[in-house]
Amino acid sequence: MPVKPTILLIPGGWHTIAAYQALIDNFESRNYPVVAPALPSGADKTPANPAEEDIALFSATAQSLVDDGAEVIAVAHSYGGTIAAEAFSGKGLRQRREAGLPGGVQMIVFVAAFVLEEGKNLESNAPIDIVPWCEYKDDLKIIAPGVDAGPVFYPDLPKDQQQKWLSTLIKHPRQCSFHCPSKTAYSEIDVAFVYCKQDVAFPYFAQRAMVEVLKAKGVEFQEVTLDSGHFPMLSMPNVLSERILQLI
């Protein structure tokens, strides 16, 4: 029986892996192994170079998996897309096969995620002065005072669920918005984008515009659209897992 690919999940900012557990459970119920490390940037003590620490962790995790012969489907959400752009460079399945090496990253699936060009950062894609619900304070990126972020992150969840997940938010370093990738794995590895039409945090039109810029530069995306907010892994985890698996 063929071995199924391993799902490597890269979470977004402010959220713990708990927000992705329903999606993980859906993959595992279909016998897909899942690896989902926590972002070092979200630790109680912020690393000196948080984005670099995130990239290093996911690069090392992917390297270990592919060296063991695993074929990997990377699923990057929100800020996690900025990590994936760099972390998986040089680990593509095609390149490794050509070199006679086992395993490799088969595909990166970006779910309402920022897909950065070399030399660009998240701040250049979404400048803080046009994002009304968050701001910078000292070395952190925070939810703006007085803003109810429930309808921003989870517009398709009931109010009590919005409040539940808001109560679990962790810190997100300012520096993560200013990291520019030195490599772009999407030039080497098959990629897909899952658009979220009801997204308030990263609006649908902005998702589309970002992808269209990359497509104009020759990046080929498989594309899926969900009628969800920013967290389909909470509002429709079964649908999201099915649509991702249909891509591979």
Sequence and secondary structure as in RCSB ss.txt:
>XXXX:A:sequence
MPVKPTILLIPGGWHTIAAYQALIDNFESRNYPVVAPALPSGADKTPANPAEEDIALFSATAQSLVDDGAEVIAV
AHSYGGTIAAEAFSGKGLRQRREAGLPGGVQMIVFVAAFVLEEGKNLESNAPIDIVPWCEYKDDLKIIAPGVDAG
PVFYPDLPKDQQQKWLSTLIKHPRQCSFHCPSKTAYSEIDVAFVYCKQDVAFPYFAQRAMVEVLKAKGVEFQEVT
LDSGHFPMLSMPNVLSERILQLI
>XXXX:A:secstr
     EEEEE  TT  GGGGHHHHHHHHHTT  EE    GGGSSS  SSHHHHHHHHHHHHHHHHHHTT EEEEE
EETTHHHHHHHHTTT BHHHHHHTT S EEEEEEEES     TT  HHHHS GGG TTEEEETTEEEE TT   H
HHH TTS HHHHHHHHTT   EEGGGGG   S  GGGTSEEEEEEETT TTTTHHHHHHHHHHHHHTT  EEEEE
ES  S HHHH HHHHHHHHHHH 
